[in-house]
Amino acid sequence: MKLSEKRLVELLKHDGFELVSFDKTTKDIHFVRNSKMDQLFEHLFVCGQGKWGEVVYAFSTVSAVRLFSDKGIVSEEDDNELLYELETDKERHWTELNSLVETKAWEQQLAKVAAIFTARNAENKGPKLLARLDRYFDDVQKYLCLAGDINSIFEREYQWTMEFNENIRNAAERVADNSFLRHAAYDDVLLACLILFKYGDSVEGKSTPWQGVMPLDSKNNLYPKILLIADHLVSKRLEFNKRN
């Protein structure tokens, strides 16, 4: 790949961007930073195409989760203003790179404008996103409060999981398996589902609210809650692992 994720990390860190993932197969590089708008994150996606990633482009999105790319569930649609700013091919909206000099110049140009465009996108679309997700934030906080000290769950995660009866464990595993988030952090997705099943009666105000529910069914509000809780757990686990 012509682009260097290591060079981009150095160029973008000054504006608060952190590397989320680098996929050598798809040639995609994903960065994120905290937004100035509470509860939101600004995502930057840098993509390459062609055998060696010789054509490149970038776009941004604003999301309520830091580590998951969720295709609009708890985020807004991708914003293409950055794409148009960087393009040299006006038809395909990308830039072809033919040398290391051109590649480094494109990376530097991206670094100059990325923060401007991701912040602008958050300012434009963030209020609408927050309004749409407001009803989920309150419920997620209730679930996390009922779960208590997450670090204590991590310390005895297997035992905590085995305290559930087999039917609930199987139901939570089924939901986690059908959430299509296994590639991201399956342990935390499963833990989020177990929390939802354990405290669902109290938060949702009805008995066994998630029994038989499929996470991607648009008629229920399960999937956004899985995403928000699992994303919180991923961040907490990273902190936990650094201390232990």
C-alpha positions as a Markdown table, in Angstrom:
| # | Residue | x | y | z |
|---|---|---|---|---|
| 1 | Met | 0.0 | 0.0 | 0.0 |
| 2 | Lys | 1.4 | 3.4 | -0.9 |
| 3 | Leu | -0.1 | 5.2 | 2.1 |
| 4 | Ser | 1.6 | 4.6 | 5.4 |
| 5 | Glu | -0.5 | 4.3 | 8.5 |
| 6 | Lys | 2.6 | 5.1 | 10.6 |
| 7 | Arg | 3.2 | 8.4 | 8.8 |
| 8 | Leu | -0.5 | 9.2 | 9.1 |
| 9 | Val | -0.6 | 8.4 | 12.8 |
| 10 | Glu | 2.3 | 10.9 | 13.4 |
| 11 | Leu | 0.6 | 13.6 | 11.2 |
| 12 | Leu | -2.9 | 13.3 | 12.6 |
| 13 | Lys | -2.1 | 12.8 | 16.3 |
| 14 | His | -1.5 | 16.5 | 16.8 |
| 15 | Asp | -5.2 | 17.1 | 16.2 |
| 16 | Gly | -6.2 | 14.3 | 18.6 |
| 17 | Phe | -6.8 | 11.5 | 16.1 |
| 18 | Glu | -6.0 | 8.0 | 17.2 |
| 19 | Leu | -5.6 | 4.9 | 15.0 |
| 20 | Val | -8.6 | 2.5 | 15.4 |
| 21 | Ser | -7.7 | -0.1 | 12.8 |
| 22 | Phe | -5.6 | -0.7 | 9.7 |
| 23 | Asp | -6.7 | -3.4 | 7.3 |
| 24 | Lys | -4.0 | -4.5 | 4.9 |
| 25 | Thr | -6.5 | -6.5 | 2.8 |
| 26 | Thr | -9.0 | -3.7 | 2.2 |
| 27 | Lys | -6.3 | -1.0 | 2.5 |
| 28 | Asp | -8.6 | 0.9 | 4.9 |
| 29 | Ile | -7.2 | 3.0 | 7.7 |
| 30 | His | -9.6 | 4.2 | 10.5 |
| 31 | Phe | -9.0 | 7.1 | 12.9 |
| 32 | Val | -11.1 | 8.6 | 15.6 |
| 33 | Arg | -11.1 | 11.5 | 18.0 |
| 34 | Asn | -13.4 | 13.0 | 20.7 |
| 35 | Ser | -15.7 | 15.6 | 19.3 |
| 36 | Lys | -16.2 | 18.9 | 21.1 |
| 37 | Met | -19.8 | 17.8 | 21.3 |
| 38 | Asp | -20.4 | 15.7 | 24.3 |
| 39 | Gln | -21.1 | 12.0 | 23.8 |
| 40 | Leu | -19.9 | 12.1 | 20.1 |
| 41 | Phe | -16.8 | 11.0 | 18.2 |
| 42 | Glu | -15.4 | 12.1 | 14.9 |
| 43 | His | -14.3 | 9.3 | 12.6 |
| 44 | Leu | -11.9 | 9.6 | 9.7 |
| 45 | Phe | -11.7 | 6.8 | 7.1 |
| 46 | Val | -8.7 | 6.8 | 4.7 |
| 47 | Cys | -9.1 | 4.3 | 1.9 |
| 48 | Gly | -6.9 | 2.9 | -0.9 |
| 49 | Gln | -7.9 | 1.0 | -4.0 |
| 50 | Gly | -6.0 | -0.8 | -6.7 |
| 51 | Lys | -3.5 | -3.6 | -6.3 |
| 52 | Trp | -1.1 | -1.5 | -4.3 |
| 53 | Gly | -3.6 | 1.1 | -3.0 |
| 54 | Glu | -2.5 | 3.5 | -5.6 |
| 55 | Val | -5.7 | 5.5 | -5.7 |
| 56 | Val | -6.8 | 7.1 | -2.4 |
| 57 | Tyr | -9.6 | 9.0 | -0.8 |
| 58 | Ala | -10.9 | 9.9 | 2.6 |
| 59 | Phe | -14.3 | 10.7 | 4.2 |
| 60 | Ser | -15.6 | 11.3 | 7.7 |
| 61 | Thr | -18.6 | 10.5 | 9.9 |
| 62 | Val | -19.9 | 11.5 | 13.3 |
| 63 | Ser | -20.9 | 8.7 | 15.8 |
| 64 | Ala | -21.9 | 8.1 | 19.3 |
| 65 | Val | -19.5 | 5.2 | 19.5 |
| 66 | Arg | -15.7 | 5.3 | 19.4 |
| 67 | Leu | -14.6 | 1.9 | 18.3 |
| 68 | Phe | -17.5 | 0.4 | 16.2 |
| 69 | Ser | -18.4 | 1.3 | 12.6 |
| 70 | Asp | -22.1 | 0.7 | 12.6 |
| 71 | Lys | -23.5 | 1.9 | 9.2 |
| 72 | Gly | -25.8 | 4.6 | 10.5 |
| 73 | Ile | -27.3 | 2.9 | 13.6 |
| 74 | Val | -25.7 | 5.2 | 16.2 |
| 75 | Ser | -24.0 | 7.5 | 13.6 |
| 76 | Glu | -25.0 | 9.8 | 10.8 |
| 77 | Glu | -24.5 | 9.1 | 7.1 |
| 78 | Asp | -20.9 | 9.4 | 5.8 |
| 79 | Asp | -20.0 | 13.0 | 4.9 |
| 80 | Asn | -18.2 | 13.4 | 1.6 |
| 81 | Glu | -17.0 | 17.0 | 1.9 |
| 82 | Leu | -13.5 | 15.9 | 2.8 |
| 83 | Leu | -13.7 | 13.5 | -0.2 |
| 84 | Tyr | -14.4 | 16.4 | -2.6 |
| 85 | Glu | -11.7 | 18.6 | -1.0 |
| 86 | Leu | -9.0 | 16.0 | -1.6 |
| 87 | Glu | -10.0 | 14.6 | -5.0 |
| 88 | Thr | -8.0 | 15.2 | -8.1 |
| 89 | Asp | -10.2 | 12.9 | -10.2 |
| 90 | Lys | -13.6 | 14.8 | -10.2 |
| 91 | Glu | -15.4 | 11.9 | -11.8 |
| 92 | Arg | -14.3 | 9.1 | -9.4 |
| 93 | His | -13.6 | 11.4 | -6.4 |
| 94 | Trp | -10.1 | 10.0 | -5.7 |
| 95 | Thr | -6.5 | 10.8 | -6.2 |
| 96 | Glu | -4.0 | 8.6 | -8.1 |
| 97 | Leu | -0.6 | 8.4 | -6.5 |
| 98 | Asn | 2.4 | 7.5 | -8.7 |
| 99 | Ser | 5.3 | 8.1 | -6.4 |
| 100 | Leu | 6.4 | 8.3 | -2.8 |
| 101 | Val | 6.7 | 12.1 | -3.1 |
| 102 | Glu | 3.0 | 12.3 | -4.3 |
| 103 | Thr | 1.9 | 10.0 | -1.5 |
| 104 | Lys | 3.6 | 12.0 | 1.2 |
| 105 | Ala | 2.2 | 15.2 | -0.2 |
| 106 | Trp | -1.4 | 13.8 | -0.2 |
| 107 | Glu | -0.9 | 12.5 | 3.4 |
| 108 | Gln | 0.2 | 16.0 | 4.5 |
| 109 | Gln | -2.7 | 17.6 | 2.7 |
| 110 | Leu | -5.1 | 15.3 | 4.5 |
| 111 | Ala | -3.5 | 16.1 | 7.8 |
| 112 | Lys | -4.0 | 19.8 | 7.2 |
| 113 | Val | -7.7 | 19.6 | 6.5 |
| 114 | Ala | -9.0 | 16.5 | 8.3 |
| 115 | Ala | -9.7 | 18.2 | 11.6 |
| 116 | Ile | -11.5 | 21.0 | 9.9 |
| 117 | Phe | -13.8 | 18.8 | 8.0 |
| 118 | Thr | -14.5 | 16.2 | 10.7 |
| 119 | Ala | -15.3 | 19.0 | 13.2 |
| 120 | Arg | -17.6 | 20.7 | 10.7 |
| 121 | Asn | -19.4 | 17.5 | 10.0 |
| 122 | Ala | -19.9 | 17.0 | 13.7 |
| 123 | Glu | -21.3 | 20.5 | 14.1 |
| 124 | Asn | -23.7 | 20.1 | 11.2 |
| 125 | Lys | -25.0 | 16.6 | 11.9 |
| 126 | Gly | -24.2 | 16.1 | 15.6 |
| 127 | Pro | -27.3 | 17.8 | 17.1 |
| 128 | Lys | -29.6 | 15.7 | 14.9 |
| 129 | Leu | -27.8 | 12.5 | 16.0 |
| 130 | Leu | -28.0 | 13.4 | 19.6 |
| 131 | Ala | -31.7 | 14.1 | 19.4 |
| 132 | Arg | -32.2 | 10.8 | 17.6 |
| 133 | Leu | -30.3 | 8.8 | 20.3 |
| 134 | Asp | -31.4 | 10.7 | 23.4 |
| 135 | Arg | -33.9 | 8.0 | 24.3 |
| 136 | Tyr | -31.1 | 5.4 | 24.2 |
| 137 | Phe | -28.6 | 7.3 | 26.3 |
| 138 | Asp | -30.8 | 7.3 | 29.3 |
| 139 | Asp | -31.5 | 3.6 | 29.1 |
| 140 | Val | -27.9 | 2.7 | 28.6 |
| 141 | Gln | -26.9 | 4.6 | 31.7 |
| 142 | Lys | -29.5 | 2.7 | 33.6 |
| 143 | Tyr | -28.1 | -0.6 | 32.4 |
| 144 | Leu | -24.5 | 0.4 | 33.3 |
| 145 | Cys | -25.5 | 1.6 | 36.7 |
| 146 | Leu | -27.3 | -1.7 | 37.4 |
| 147 | Ala | -24.3 | -3.6 | 36.2 |
| 148 | Gly | -22.1 | -1.8 | 38.8 |
| 149 | Asp | -18.3 | -1.8 | 38.8 |
| 150 | Ile | -17.3 | -3.1 | 35.3 |
| 151 | Asn | -13.8 | -3.7 | 36.5 |
| 152 | Ser | -15.1 | -6.2 | 39.1 |
| 153 | Ile | -16.9 | -8.0 | 36.3 |
| 154 | Phe | -13.7 | -8.2 | 34.2 |
| 155 | Glu | -11.9 | -9.7 | 37.2 |
| 156 | Arg | -14.3 | -12.6 | 37.4 |
| 157 | Glu | -15.8 | -12.5 | 34.0 |
| 158 | Tyr | -16.1 | -16.3 | 33.5 |
| 159 | Gln | -17.7 | -16.8 | 36.9 |
| 160 | Trp | -20.0 | -13.8 | 36.4 |
| 161 | Thr | -21.1 | -15.3 | 33.0 |
| 162 | Met | -21.7 | -18.7 | 34.5 |
| 163 | Glu | -24.1 | -17.3 | 37.1 |
| 164 | Phe | -26.7 | -16.9 | 34.4 |
| 165 | Asn | -28.9 | -19.9 | 33.7 |
| 166 | Glu | -28.2 | -21.7 | 30.5 |
| 167 | Asn | -31.3 | -20.5 | 28.7 |
| 168 | Ile | -30.4 | -16.8 | 29.2 |
| 169 | Arg | -26.7 | -17.4 | 28.3 |
| 170 | Asn | -27.8 | -19.2 | 25.1 |
| 171 | Ala | -30.2 | -16.4 | 24.2 |
| 172 | Ala | -27.6 | -13.7 | 24.8 |
| 173 | Glu | -25.0 | -15.7 | 22.7 |
| 174 | Arg | -27.6 | -15.9 | 19.9 |
| 175 | Val | -28.1 | -12.2 | 19.9 |
| 176 | Ala | -24.4 | -11.5 | 20.0 |
| 177 | Asp | -23.8 | -14.0 | 17.2 |
| 178 | Asn | -26.4 | -12.2 | 15.1 |
| 179 | Ser | -25.2 | -8.7 | 15.8 |
| 180 | Phe | -22.5 | -9.0 | 13.1 |
| 181 | Leu | -20.0 | -7.4 | 15.5 |
| 182 | Arg | -17.9 | -10.5 | 16.2 |
| 183 | His | -15.0 | -9.1 | 14.3 |
| 184 | Ala | -14.9 | -6.0 | 16.6 |
| 185 | Ala | -14.7 | -7.3 | 20.1 |
| 186 | Tyr | -16.9 | -10.4 | 20.6 |
| 187 | Asp | -16.3 | -10.7 | 24.4 |
| 188 | Asp | -17.6 | -7.2 | 24.9 |
| 189 | Val | -20.5 | -7.6 | 22.6 |
| 190 | Leu | -21.5 | -10.8 | 24.5 |
| 191 | Leu | -21.0 | -9.1 | 27.8 |
| 192 | Ala | -23.2 | -6.2 | 26.6 |
| 193 | Cys | -25.9 | -8.7 | 25.6 |
| 194 | Leu | -25.7 | -10.4 | 29.0 |
| 195 | Ile | -26.2 | -7.1 | 30.8 |
| 196 | Leu | -29.2 | -6.3 | 28.6 |
| 197 | Phe | -30.7 | -9.7 | 29.4 |
| 198 | Lys | -30.0 | -9.5 | 33.1 |
| 199 | Tyr | -31.4 | -6.1 | 33.7 |
| 200 | Gly | -33.9 | -5.8 | 30.8 |
| 201 | Asp | -36.9 | -6.3 | 33.1 |
| 202 | Ser | -36.0 | -3.4 | 35.3 |
| 203 | Val | -35.0 | -0.9 | 32.5 |
| 204 | Glu | -37.5 | -1.8 | 29.9 |
| 205 | Gly | -40.4 | -2.2 | 32.4 |
| 206 | Lys | -41.6 | -5.5 | 31.1 |
| 207 | Ser | -40.7 | -9.2 | 31.5 |
| 208 | Thr | -38.0 | -10.7 | 29.4 |
| 209 | Pro | -38.0 | -7.9 | 26.8 |
| 210 | Trp | -35.3 | -9.3 | 24.6 |
| 211 | Gln | -36.4 | -12.9 | 24.5 |
| 212 | Gly | -36.7 | -14.0 | 20.8 |
| 213 | Val | -35.7 | -10.6 | 19.5 |
| 214 | Met | -33.3 | -10.3 | 16.6 |
| 215 | Pro | -30.8 | -7.4 | 17.0 |
| 216 | Leu | -31.1 | -6.0 | 13.5 |
| 217 | Asp | -34.9 | -6.0 | 13.4 |
| 218 | Ser | -35.8 | -2.3 | 12.8 |
| 219 | Lys | -38.9 | -2.8 | 14.9 |
| 220 | Asn | -37.0 | -3.0 | 18.2 |
| 221 | Asn | -34.4 | -0.8 | 19.9 |
| 222 | Leu | -32.0 | -3.6 | 20.9 |
| 223 | Tyr | -29.1 | -3.0 | 18.4 |
| 224 | Pro | -28.4 | 0.6 | 19.3 |
| 225 | Lys | -28.2 | -0.4 | 23.0 |
| 226 | Ile | -25.8 | -3.3 | 22.2 |
| 227 | Leu | -23.6 | -0.9 | 20.3 |
| 228 | Leu | -23.5 | 1.8 | 23.0 |
| 229 | Ile | -22.9 | -0.6 | 25.9 |
| 230 | Ala | -20.4 | -2.7 | 24.0 |
| 231 | Asp | -18.4 | 0.4 | 23.0 |
| 232 | His | -18.3 | 1.5 | 26.6 |
| 233 | Leu | -17.1 | -2.0 | 27.6 |
| 234 | Val | -14.4 | -2.0 | 25.0 |
| 235 | Ser | -13.0 | 1.3 | 26.3 |
| 236 | Lys | -13.2 | 0.1 | 29.9 |
| 237 | Arg | -11.5 | -3.2 | 29.1 |
| 238 | Leu | -8.6 | -1.3 | 27.4 |
| 239 | Glu | -8.2 | 0.7 | 30.6 |
| 240 | Phe | -8.4 | -2.4 | 32.7 |
| 241 | Asn | -5.8 | -4.3 | 30.7 |
| 242 | Lys | -3.4 | -1.4 | 30.9 |
| 243 | Arg | -3.6 | -1.6 | 34.7 |
| 244 | Asn | -3.3 | -5.3 | 34.9 |
